[in-house]
């Protein structure tokens, strides 16, 4: 997202808002004090490994990989057992039409009562997806069938476990799709690849109600495992110092096992900035600017897709690989046209097509990849504000987990976007940070429900959950709305100053008599005035953020940060596959990103 586009958005937001029409996202009690700068690396096995002996380091890596493999084997065995039980229940149902009416009724009543109790009782945890009636019934039916199957003497044959090859070099791909409503994915049959991931994995129709629905705070939550109330990220101004205190997933992976090859591919500079921040930044930071003339961002997103395919195809088979790919096009079209527009739907379908090509690359690689898909927030249906408040379409999020022992066709009731980083760390055999607000998805299988073995039931179950979400209490709406309005002002000032000084620099570089000289002289005072305006407005924003629950808010550093300094990939002339050419006679045997290191921003 360019600063110019951001400035336009914030300007429209400020002009349209008027009185604090508010909303943001998350459950009460989610703000935590920023009382520790420690990362997960301190708790990982590698923290105690001697750094001065190669043999000790190798031994530590072997032990970590062994533990990681044991975790994966346990997850596979548990998933296979659950699949076997469900299959046995289905076969038993087909063979025996006897019903257990009283038991069914009791089970449904218990499920409904439990769901009601959870909804009515106060909780400090983030809200789980409400159990819609359709899902309750299908889950109850599955429980009944399992009991009947266990009571019968004739036990159905156990299906063979999904035997995944032992792998001491795991591969994980996280796909981030900005500003995407799950309901819009489900409503369009053309989105076959995303739905295939749901069918073959576990999906949560999650929510971030009570937390802000602004991109940078949400992506920071996804990429650190800590909510914005804790990290202190309040708007879309990239603050590099945040990640010195709150390590990113890249920092955490690099910190406990530097042999893991980490890659970030994105078309928003803030994401590239986050990936390159912290003590141990990402190994390969691939950033694309908007393609010239690409008004709907489809070509820009396609470049992200192409780079992701190349990264998977060229991944080094001898090391563990983590890839994070980020697509901005859906969010951009939501801002330009609204979440109910055909342009928004088309942008989702374009990402779906890219995901299909990525899945084909995974299949062609012959390697096992665990794939997670996540969004940061939803979108309002109409053109205008887009997001930033607490309406259900804005707070709607989703998480899809496919591979790595995750159940097929399941709906999870507790997954949240803040669980992504703890999950990735766990999949590589690490220990999530004690400061994390999230929990590994691998530890949440007990909160799965299983719609009947039918594609439409899966769609209906997820849509029913989405339909149950509403607004938070009025106090939360007002607090979040006020925060969004006030914290958007320094972001607007920051973007306007950056654009104005960049324009003056362009004039100065053109060598126009007198005009270029005046432009060059004007850069310094314009920058200074803009920085002062940022300091003043950011001071107010940080105070409001603190008063509305952001315990990590701070007025320091006072001076504004520089925009993310990430070198973008060349737009024309060099394709990603051309980068293989530097690898010698057998480029396919080496890592794409290592081979292309000279042209990749770090």
N, C-alpha and C positions, 0 to 999 in steps of 0.2 A: 504494500500500500504506500503510495507516494504521500509526502507531506502535503502536497496540494490537495489531494483527495481528502486527507484527514481534516485539513483546515475547512474545506467545504462542508464536511459532515458536522464538525463541531459548530460552525457558524449557523447551519440550519437548525441544529439542536438548540443552541442558545436563543435563537430568534423565535422558535416555535414554542418553547417550553412555557413561558409566562410564569404562572404560579407553580409551585413545586408539585407538579403531577409526577408522582414518584413511584419508583420500584427498583429493586435490585435483587440479590439472590442468596439465600442460605438459611439454615436453621438457626434459631436463637442459640447463643452460647458457643458460637464457633470461633470467636475471636480469642486469640491467645497472645500472651506477651512474648515479645522477641527477646528471650532471656538467654539465648545460647547461640553461639556461632559455630557450634560443632556440626559436623556432617555425619552421614552414615559411615563414613570411612573409619571413624574411630571405633565403631563397634564391629567392624568386619574382621574376618580371620586374618586378612593381610596386614592389619594394623600392628600385630605383634611379630610379623615375620621380619627377620633381619634383612636390612637393605644392602648390606655390604658383601653378601656372598651369593653368587649366582645359583649355586646348588640349593641353598635354602629358599631362595625366591622361587626356583622351579618346583621345589617340593611343596611350597605353600600353594602355588598355582594348581598343582596336581590334586592337593587335598581339597581346594575349593571346587575344582571341577568334579571331583568325586562326590562331594556333598551336593553339588548342583544336579548331577546325574541321578543321585538317590532321590532328591526332591522330585525330579521329573518322573522317575520310575514309580514313585509312590502316587503321584498325581495320575499317571496313566492307569495304574492298577485300580485306583479308586473310581476313575471315570469309566473304565471297562466294567467294573462291578455294578455301577449304577445303570449302565446301558444294559447289562445282562438282566438285572432285576426288572427294568421296564419292559424289555423284550419278552421275558418270561410272563409278565403280567398280561401283555397284549395277546400272546399265544394262548394263555389260559382262558382269557376272556372269549377268544374265538372258539375254543373247544368246549366251553361250558357256558351256557346262557343263563345259569342260575344267578339270581340277584340277591343282594343283601341290603334291602331297602332301609331297614332301621340303621344299619351301620353307615350307609351312605348319608342319611339325613344327619346323623350325629357328627360325621366327619365334616360335612359342609357347615353345620352350626358352629363347631369348634373353630374351623378356619375363619369364618366370618367374625366370630367373637374375638379371636386373637388379633385379627386385622383391625377391628374396631378399637380394641384395647391399645394397640400400638399407636393408632391415630389420635386417641383421646389423651393418652398419658404424655406428660411433658418429657422431653428427652434432650440431652445435650449433644446427641449425635446428629449427623446430617440426615435429612429425611430420606427414608426409603421409598421406593415406588409403591403407591397404594395398590392393594390387591383388588383388581376389578372382579366383578361377579363372574364373568366368563372364565377368567384365569383361576378363580377360586374353585369353580366346579370342575375344571379339567384337572387341577391339582388334586382335589379330593378324589376324583375318579381314579387317578393314578395310584393314590395311596390305597384305595379299596382293592384295586386289582393286585397290588403287591401283596396285601394281606391274604387275599384269596389264593394267590399262587403259592404262598408259603404253606397254607393249610392243606393244599392238595397233596396227595401222595405222589402223584406223577409230576415230577418237576421237569419243566421244559429244558431242553439241552441249552447249555450256556454258549452264547456266541463267542467266537474267538476274540480275544482282546485285540484292540487295535495296536498291533506290534510296531512301535516306532523304533527305528534303528538307534542303538546306543550312540550317544553323541556327547563328546566332552568339549565340543566347541559349538555351543548353542547359537542360534540366529533369531533375532527378534526384530520385527518391523512394526513401528507405530505410525499410523497414518492419521494426520490431523486435518480435519476439514472444517474450516472456519465458518461459524454462523449458520449451521445447518440444522433444520428441524427434521427429526426422525419421522414425524407424521408425513412430511412431503416425500421422503424416501419411500415409505411404505405405500403411499397413494399412487405411485407411478410404476406400473409393471415393467417399464423399460429399465429400471434400476436393478437389473438381474444380478450383477456382481456383488453389490452390497448385500442384497438379500441372500445370495448364496453363502456369504460369510456368516450371516445370521443363522441360516439353516444348518450350517456345519459347525456352529459355535454357540456361545452363550451371549445373550444380548440384554442390556438394561435400558429401559426407557427412564433415564434418571432425570434429576432436576437439581439446579443450583439455587433454588428459591432461598432468599435471605442473604445471598452473596451478590456482589455486583455482576452485571452482565456486560462488562466492558472487556475487550479482547486481551489486553496485556495482563491485567490481573488474573484472568482465567487461564491463559496459557502459562503464566508463571506458576499457578497452582498445579497445572497438569505436569509441568516439567521440573517441579521441585518436590511435589507432594505436600505442600503447605498452602493453606488458603491465603488469599490476599490480605485478610484481616491480620494475619500473623506476619507476612513478608513486608507489608507496608506499601505494596504496589497499588496505586489508586487510579491511574489513568494510562494512556498509551504512550507516555514519555518513557523511553528506555533509560533505566537507571542502573548502570553496570555494577555499582557497589552493592546492590541488593544480593547479588549472587556470590559475593564474598561471605555473606552471613548465611544465606540459604542456598546451598549447593544444588546445581541442576542435576538431572539424571546423568548427563555427560560427566560432570565432575565426580559424581558418586561412583560411576562405573570405572572411570579412569583411576580414581583414588584407590579402589581396592583391587583392581586387576588391570594394569596398563596394557596388557596384551589384547584386550578387547578392542576391536576396530570400531570406532564410533563415527557416525556420519549424520549430518543434518542437511536436508535439501528443502529450500523454501523460496517463496516469492513475496515475502514481507520482510523488510530489513530488521524489524524488531525481533522476529524469530531468529534470524541469523545472529543478531546481537546477543540474545540470550544464550544461544549455542556456543558462542565464542567467549562468553564471560566466565568468571570464576577462576579458581586456582588450577584446574585441569580441564581446559576447554576441549571441545569436540575435536577429533582428529582431522575431519574433513568437513569444511563448512561451505556448502554449495548454495549460492544465492543468485536468484534471477530477478532482474527488474522487469517492469511491465514491457511487453513487446510493443514496439511502436505501432500505433494504429489498432491495437488489440483492445477495442472498447469494452468488450464483454469478458476480458481476462481469460478466455478459453485457451488461446495460444500460450499464454504465460503459464497456466496450469499444466498444459501439455508438456512444457519443458520440464516441469517438476516430475511429471510422470515418466518422461523419457530418461531423466537422470536417475530416477529410482530403479527403473528396469536395468539400466547399465550398472548401477551399484550392486544389484542382486546378482546379475550375470557374472560380474567380475569379482565377487566377494572371495577373499582368500579362504580356501577350504581348511587351512591349518590353524585358523584363529576363530574365536567367537566374534560375531558381527552384530552390531546394533545400528539400525537405520531409522531415523525420524524424518518423515516426509510431510510437508505442510502445503495445503492448497488454499489459496485466498479467494478464488473466483466466486464461490457461492455467496460469501459475505458481501463482496463488492456488488453483486447483482441485487442482493437484498437491499442494500443502501440505495442503489440507483432506481430500482423498480418496485420494491416491496416483496415480502415473503410469499404472497399469493400470486405473484406475476408469472407468466410463462417464461420470462428470462431467468428467474430464480430456479424454476424447475429444470430448465435447460442446462443451467450451470451444474446442478446436482448430477444430471445425466452425464455431462461431460466428465465430471470426476469419477462417476461410476465406470465409464468406459476406460479411463486411465487405470482404475483399480483392476479392471478385467485384464488389461495388458500386464500389469504388475503381477497378478496371480499367475498368468501364463509364464512369466519369467521365473517365478518361484518354482512352478512345476518343471520347467525346462532345466533348472539348476540341479535337480535331483536331491536337493538338500531340504531338511526340515526347517521350516520357519514358523514361529509363533507370530500371529498377526493381531494387533490391537488397532481398533479404529475409534476415534473420539472427536467430539466437537467441543467448543468452548462455551457456546451459548446458542440460543435460537434467534428468531427474527420476528418482528411485528409483521402482520400480513400486508399492511398498507405501506406505501412509499412515504418516507418522512424521517421519523426518529430512528428507525431501524432496531436499536436495542440500547440497553443502559438502564432499563427500569425493571419492574417486577411482574409484568403480565406473563401468564403461562406460556405463550409462544416464545417469549424472550428467555425465560428461565429453563426452558426445555433443553435437555442435553441427552446424549446417549453414549454408551460404551459397548463395543463388540469385541469379544475375545474368541479367537479361532486358533485351534492347534494347542500344543503343549498340555494336553490332558483336559481341556475345557469341554464340557458336555455339548453334544449336538442338539440343536433345536430347543435349547433351554432359555427361559427368561429368568434373569436374576433380579431380586428385589432390593438389593443393597449396593450394587456397584455405584461408584461416583467417579467423576473426572479426576479427583484428587488421588485416586487409587493407582493411576497409571505408573508413576515413578516407583512406588514401592513394589509394584508387580514386576516391572522390568528388572529392578535390582534383584528381586527374589529369583526370577527366571535364570539369571546368570550366577546364582549361588551366593549372592550377597545378603546382607542383613539390612533391611530398611532402617533409615534413620529413626532414632527414638523421638525426634522432633516432628516426625511426619504426622500430618492429619489423616493421611490415607492408610489403607490396609490392602495388602496384596490380594488381587482377585483370586489367586490360587487358594486362599483361605476362606472363601465365601461360598463354596459350593452348597453348603447346607441351606442357603437362601435361594436356591433354584426351584422353580416350578416348571412343569413340563406340559405344555398344551398337547392335546391329542395329536397323533402323528399325521399332521395335515398342514400344508403350507398356509392355508387361509386362517387356520386356528392360531398360528404363530403371529400372523399379521394382526388379527383381531385382538389377540391378547395384548400385544404391545400398544395398539391404538386405544384400547380400553384403559390401560394404565395412563397413557398421555391425557386422555379425556378427564381423568379424575383430578388432575392437578388444578389448583386455583391460585388465588393471590395469597400472600402472607397477611398477617395482621396489619391494621392500618398504621401502627407505629413503625413497623419495619418498612412499609411502603414509603412513608414520609421521610424516614431517615435515609433510606437508600436513594430516593429521588433527590433529596437535598445534596447528598454526597455526589451523585452523578453530575448535577448542574454545576456545583461549585468547583469540583475537581477537573471539569472539562475546560474551565477558563485558562489555567496555566498551560494546558495542552494546546489550546487554540493560539495563545501568545507564542509558545515555543515553535509551533509549526509556521505561523505567520513570519516570525523573525527569520527562521531558516530559509523560507522561500524568498523573502525580500533580499536578504544578503546574497543568496545564490544568484538572484536576478541581477543585482548590482555587479557581482563578480563577472557574470557573463558580458555585461556591457563594458566593463573595464578591459576584458580580454579581447574585445573586438577592435580596439585601436581607433575608435572614432574620435577625431579631434575634439577637444574640450569635453564632450559628453563622457568619454571613457575616463578622462581625468577626474571629472566631478564624481562619477560613479565610484571610482577607486577611493577617493577621499571620503565618500559618504559611508563606506562599508563599516568602518570602525565605530563612528557615533551611532549608526543605526543598530549595530550589534549590541552596543553598550546600553542603549535605551531599551531595546528588547529584552536584554538580560535583567535589567532592573524591573521591568514590568513583570517578568516571570517570577522574580524573587518575591515581589509583593503579592501577586495572585497565588503563588504556591504556598506562601505563608498562611493565607486564609484557607486554602484547600486542605492543608495538613491539619489545621486546627479543627475544621469541620469533620475531616476523616476521623480524627481522634475521638471527637465527641460522638460520632455515629458508629463506633465499634472497631475502628482500625487501630489496634494497639501497637502495630508496627509503624504507625505514621511518625514522621520526623521532619523537622524543618531543616535538618542538616543532611548533606551539604547544601548551603544556601544557593550557590551559583548553579545555573542549569548545566546539565551534562551535554556533551557533544552528541550529535546524532550517531547511530551505529556506524562504525567505520569498517564496513565489510565490502571487499572488492567484488562487484558482481561479475557473473560469467559473461563472456562476450555474446552479444545478441546474434550476430551473423558471422558466417564464414567458418566456424568450427562447430561441428556437431559433437555431442558427448561421446559417441562411438569413435570419433576421430582421435580422441585422447588415448585410445588403446595403442596408437601408432608408436608412442614413445616406449612401449614395453618390450620391443624386440621381436623375435621370431614367433613367440607363442604368447600373445597378449592375453588370451583367454585364461591362461593359467595363473595370472597375477591379478591383484586387486585393481579394479578400475580406478579407484580414487588414489591409490598409491601411484599408479602409472601416470595419472594426470595431475600429480601433485603440483607441478610448476604453475598450473593455471587455475588452481583452486584457492579461494580466499581462506585465510586461516586467522 
